[in-house]
Amino acid sequence: MLRQKKHEIDLKRKEFLDYGFFLLKRQESLLSGIKDSDLDNVNIEVHIRECYRVINELERFIFAISHDLLSFRPQFILWETFKLGR
């Protein structure tokens, strides 16, 4: 039973670390999308808002890594995007 619980915790940690990597890649994609495209002002603003959302989530994630990763609760929209992209 203890081994099973440890295995579940290890899987959750791996899932969260994969999520952190997803956030970094998402941020890079958003920034390059702003830099390399001919977006109008409205779309640039949408990209910037999404960048802020990802940055805030990364800050929360980094804080959770340094304190208690298993207590981390991801933002619903970003978490669902991550799960769909797997």
N, CA, C and O of each residue as an XYZ file, in Angstrom:
344
protein
N       0.825     -1.188      0.000
C       0.000      0.000      0.000
C       0.871      1.254      0.000
O       0.598      2.205     -0.732
N       1.909      1.251      0.814
C       2.821      2.384      0.862
C       3.532      2.560     -0.478
O       3.725      3.685     -0.940
N       3.913      1.466     -1.090
C       4.581      1.513     -2.394
C       3.639      2.101     -3.449
O       4.063      2.885     -4.297
N       2.361      1.719     -3.392
C       1.384      2.236     -4.348
C       1.204      3.743     -4.159
O       1.136      4.486     -5.138
N       1.129      4.191     -2.922
C       0.975      5.619     -2.633
C       2.189      6.399     -3.145
O       2.044      7.468     -3.738
N       3.384      5.853     -2.909
C       4.605      6.504     -3.391
C       4.588      6.585     -4.910
O       4.984      7.600     -5.483
N       4.133      5.527     -5.563
C       4.049      5.515     -7.021
C       3.072      6.597     -7.511
O       3.362      7.294     -8.483
N       1.933      6.739     -6.851
C       0.955      7.768     -7.212
C       1.551      9.163     -7.055
O       1.342     10.031     -7.902
N       2.288      9.373     -5.977
C       2.928     10.668     -5.738
C       3.972     10.947     -6.816
O       4.054     12.065     -7.325
N       4.763      9.945     -7.163
C       5.774     10.113     -8.210
C       5.130     10.460     -9.554
O       5.644     11.300    -10.293
N       4.006      9.815     -9.868
C       3.300     10.116    -11.114
C       2.763     11.545    -11.113
O       2.827     12.239    -12.127
N       2.235     11.978     -9.970
C       1.707     13.338     -9.857
C       2.829     14.355    -10.018
O       2.662     15.361    -10.708
N       3.967     14.101     -9.387
C       5.118     15.001     -9.535
C       5.552     15.088    -10.997
O       5.812     16.175    -11.513
N       5.626     13.941    -11.655
C       6.036     13.933    -13.064
C       5.033     14.711    -13.913
O       5.421     15.466    -14.804
N       3.761     14.525    -13.637
C       2.733     15.248    -14.381
C       2.884     16.755    -14.183
O       2.779     17.521    -15.141
N       3.128     17.181    -12.950
C       3.304     18.604    -12.675
C       4.569     19.146    -13.333
O       4.561     20.267    -13.840
N       5.645     18.381    -13.334
C       6.866     18.841    -13.988
C       6.668     18.941    -15.499
O       7.190     19.858    -16.134
N       5.921     18.008    -16.072
C       5.573     18.108    -17.495
C       4.731     19.357    -17.750
O       4.887     20.020    -18.776
N       3.847     19.671    -16.822
C       3.021     20.875    -16.923
C       3.904     22.122    -16.883
O       3.682     23.057    -17.652
N       4.895     22.146    -16.003
C       5.825     23.275    -15.939
C       6.563     23.458    -17.253
O       6.736     24.584    -17.720
N       6.998     22.359    -17.852
C       7.665     22.421    -19.147
C       6.701     22.938    -20.217
O       7.086     23.739    -21.068
N       5.455     22.482    -20.172
C       4.428     22.975    -21.092
C       4.267     24.487    -20.954
O       4.160     25.187    -21.960
N       4.247     25.001    -19.718
C       4.097     26.443    -19.501
C       5.259     27.217    -20.121
O       5.055     28.259    -20.743
N       6.465     26.708    -19.949
C       7.628     27.377    -20.539
C       7.537     27.405    -22.065
O       7.818     28.428    -22.689
N       7.146     26.284    -22.657
C       7.017     26.231    -24.116
C       5.881     27.142    -24.595
O       5.998     27.787    -25.637
N       4.802     27.192    -23.843
C       3.662     28.052    -24.194
C       4.077     29.515    -24.170
O       3.721     30.284    -25.063
N       4.834     29.898    -23.141
C       5.301     31.277    -23.030
C       6.208     31.625    -24.213
O       6.075     32.693    -24.811
N       7.116     30.730    -24.542
C       8.018     30.964    -25.673
C       7.223     31.117    -26.973
O       7.523     31.990    -27.788
N       6.223     30.278    -27.161
C       5.394     30.334    -28.360
C       4.627     31.655    -28.445
O       4.547     32.262    -29.513
N       4.071     32.091    -27.330
C       3.327     33.354    -27.317
C       4.238     34.531    -27.638
O       3.876     35.408    -28.422
N       5.418     34.549    -27.032
C       6.340     35.658    -27.266
C       6.833     35.687    -28.709
O       6.928     36.757    -29.309
N       7.142     34.536    -29.264
C       7.592     34.516    -30.657
C       6.437     34.860    -31.594
O       6.653     35.435    -32.661
N       5.211     34.510    -31.201
C       4.044     34.882    -32.002
C       3.850     36.383    -32.061
O       3.451     36.921    -33.094
N       4.131     37.061    -30.961
C       4.028     38.521    -30.934
C       5.146     39.125    -31.775
O       4.922     40.056    -32.549
N       6.329     38.596    -31.616
C       7.514     39.159    -32.270
C       7.515     38.930    -33.778
O       7.860     39.835    -34.538
N       7.141     37.750    -34.212
C       7.345     37.346    -35.603
C       6.133     37.491    -36.513
O       6.202     37.103    -37.680
N       5.048     38.023    -36.030
C       3.854     38.035    -36.881
C       3.352     39.450    -37.120
O       3.834     40.420    -36.535
N       2.381     39.525    -37.989
C       1.751     40.804    -38.320
C       0.387     40.894    -37.642
O      -0.629     41.098    -38.307
N       0.366     40.744    -36.338
C      -0.892     40.798    -35.601
C      -1.371     42.239    -35.500
O      -0.568     43.168    -35.413
N      -2.690     42.414    -35.511
C      -3.212     43.749    -35.260
C      -3.164     44.020    -33.757
O      -2.840     43.130    -32.971
N      -3.484     45.238    -33.366
C      -3.356     45.636    -31.956
C      -4.210     44.796    -31.021
O      -3.787     44.484    -29.907
N      -5.402     44.427    -31.460
C      -6.289     43.631    -30.613
C      -5.684     42.255    -30.364
O      -5.679     41.778    -29.230
N      -5.178     41.620    -31.404
C      -4.584     40.293    -31.237
C      -3.289     40.341    -30.440
O      -2.991     39.414    -29.687
N      -2.519     41.408    -30.597
C      -1.312     41.567    -29.778
C      -1.712     41.670    -28.311
O      -1.077     41.067    -27.447
N      -2.763     42.435    -28.033
C      -3.230     42.580    -26.652
C      -3.690     41.236    -26.080
O      -3.422     40.935    -24.917
N      -4.371     40.439    -26.881
C      -4.806     39.107    -26.444
C      -3.589     38.236    -26.141
O      -3.564     37.540    -25.126
N      -2.586     38.269    -27.007
C      -1.358     37.500    -26.772
C      -0.661     37.960    -25.487
O      -0.178     37.137    -24.709
N      -0.615     39.262    -25.273
C       0.048     39.791    -24.076
C      -0.698     39.360    -22.818
O      -0.070     38.984    -21.829
N      -2.026     39.409    -22.842
C      -2.801     38.949    -21.676
C      -2.539     37.479    -21.392
O      -2.400     37.081    -20.236
N      -2.472     36.672    -22.444
C      -2.175     35.248    -22.268
C      -0.758     35.061    -21.713
O      -0.521     34.173    -20.895
N       0.174     35.895    -22.158
C       1.544     35.846    -21.606
C       1.518     36.104    -20.106
O       2.164     35.389    -19.340
N       0.777     37.119    -19.684
C       0.682     37.420    -18.250
C       0.062     36.254    -17.478
O       0.498     35.932    -16.373
N      -0.940     35.635    -18.060
C      -1.582     34.496    -17.398
C      -0.571     33.362    -17.207
O      -0.503     32.753    -16.139
N       0.206     33.087    -18.247
C       1.204     32.019    -18.170
C       2.310     32.388    -17.186
O       2.759     31.538    -16.416
N       2.753     33.643    -17.201
C       3.790     34.086    -16.257
C       3.303     33.919    -14.821
O       4.041     33.417    -13.973
N       2.079     34.331    -14.542
C       1.531     34.177    -13.184
C       1.463     32.708    -12.783
O       1.766     32.353    -11.644
N       1.068     31.865    -13.718
C       0.998     30.434    -13.424
C       2.404     29.869    -13.183
O       2.594     29.030    -12.302
N       3.377     30.324    -13.957
C       4.762     29.886    -13.741
C       5.265     30.308    -12.364
O       5.939     29.535    -11.682
N       4.941     31.533    -11.954
C       5.339     31.998    -10.617
C       4.730     31.119     -9.530
O       5.416     30.721     -8.589
N       3.459     30.823     -9.662
C       2.793     29.951     -8.685
C       3.421     28.562     -8.680
O       3.619     27.960     -7.625
N       3.731     28.066     -9.873
C       4.321     26.740    -10.007
C       5.705     26.688     -9.357
O       6.014     25.747     -8.627
N       6.530     27.692     -9.621
C       7.873     27.740     -9.027
C       7.775     27.812     -7.512
O       8.540     27.150     -6.811
N       6.844     28.607     -6.998
C       6.640     28.683     -5.552
C       6.255     27.312     -5.002
O       6.752     26.902     -3.953
N       5.378     26.607     -5.700
C       4.946     25.276     -5.249
C       6.100     24.283     -5.261
O       6.204     23.444     -4.366
N       6.967     24.369     -6.263
C       8.123     23.470     -6.318
C       8.990     23.659     -5.085
O       9.485     22.689     -4.511
N       9.172     24.906     -4.679
C      10.056     25.169     -3.544
C       9.380     24.905     -2.201
O      10.061     24.844     -1.177
N       8.071     24.748     -2.183
C       7.371     24.516     -0.914
C       6.732     23.129     -0.857
O       7.211     22.244     -0.148
N       5.662     22.952     -1.599
C       4.960     21.662     -1.578
C       4.285     21.446     -2.926
O       3.154     21.882     -3.141
N       4.980     20.778     -3.821
C       4.495     20.604     -5.188
C       3.137     19.912     -5.239
O       2.307     20.236     -6.088
N       2.911     18.972     -4.347
C       1.657     18.211     -4.402
C       0.436     19.028     -3.993
O      -0.696     18.616     -4.247
N       0.652     20.184     -3.362
C      -0.486     21.030     -3.003
C      -0.837     22.016     -4.125
O      -1.810     22.762     -4.014
N      -0.054     22.017     -5.190
C      -0.274     22.928     -6.311
C      -1.591     22.607     -7.009
O      -1.892     21.444     -7.277
N      -2.369     23.641     -7.301
C      -3.623     23.497     -8.045
C      -3.540     24.364     -9.299
O      -3.606     25.590     -9.206
N      -3.396     23.743    -10.468
C      -3.231     24.503    -11.714
C      -4.487     25.284    -12.098
O      -5.602     24.941    -11.705
N      -4.268     26.358    -12.888
C      -5.398     27.091    -13.447
C      -6.127     26.178    -14.428
O      -5.495     25.480    -15.221
N      -7.425     26.185    -14.373
C      -8.232     25.235    -15.138
C      -7.957     25.301    -16.643
O      -7.720     24.269    -17.271
N      -7.985     26.498    -17.225
C      -7.850     26.623    -18.677
C      -6.483     26.135    -19.139
O      -6.386     25.391    -20.115
N      -5.425     26.548    -18.445
C      -4.081     26.115    -18.835
C      -3.907     24.617    -18.624
O      -3.283     23.939    -19.440
N      -4.456     24.102    -17.530
C      -4.350     22.672    -17.233
C      -5.061     21.853    -18.302
O      -4.529     20.838    -18.753
N      -6.252     22.273    -18.714
C      -6.999     21.549    -19.749
C      -6.268     21.612    -21.090
O      -6.239     20.625    -21.826
N      -5.683     22.758    -21.410
C      -4.894     22.883    -22.639
C      -3.717     21.930    -22.604
O      -3.406     21.275    -23.598
N      -3.063     21.856    -21.454
C      -1.932     20.939    -21.277
C      -2.376     19.494    -21.490
O      -1.718     18.739    -22.206
N      -3.491     19.109    -20.868
C      -3.956     17.725    -20.973
C      -4.384     17.381    -22.400
O      -4.177     16.253    -22.848
N      -4.969     18.321    -23.108
C      -5.386     18.070    -24.492
C      -4.185     17.921    -25.425
O      -4.253     17.203    -26.422
N      -3.089     18.601    -25.097
C      -1.914     18.567    -25.955
C      -1.043     17.346    -25.779
O      -0.086     17.167    -26.532
N      -1.339     16.505    -24.818
C      -0.502     15.336    -24.555
C      -0.619     14.310    -25.630
O       0.024     13.263    -25.557
